[in-house]
Amino acid sequence: MHISHSSEDDNLKRLLSFSIEDLQDKCGPFDVEKNVRAKELVFERTRYTYNDALEYFNDNFLSQITSLGLSIALKEGDPDAAV
C-alpha cells in the first residue's frame, strides 16, 4: 500500500488492530513486534482488507496461518521459548 499522506492513518491503525485480533483468535497470542511471521501476516491481512479482498486472505495464506498457529502452540509447551 503506497500511501503518501496521513489522512488514512486512523483507518490503517484500525485495520491493523482488527488483523492482529483475528490472527490471534486463529493462531494464539503473539507479540507482533517480536514474531516476524505474525507481523507479515498482519500486514498481508490488512492489505487484503484495505483493498476489499478479505474473502481471499484465508485461502491464499492458509499454510502460513497454520504454520504460525503450530509454532505458537509448540512454544506454549516450552516455558523457555519467547512468543
Summary of the structure (lengths in Angstrom):
residues: 83
radius of gyration: 13.7
end to end distance: 27.8
largest distance: 43.7
contacts: 200
relative contact order: 0.16
helix: 67%
strand: 0%
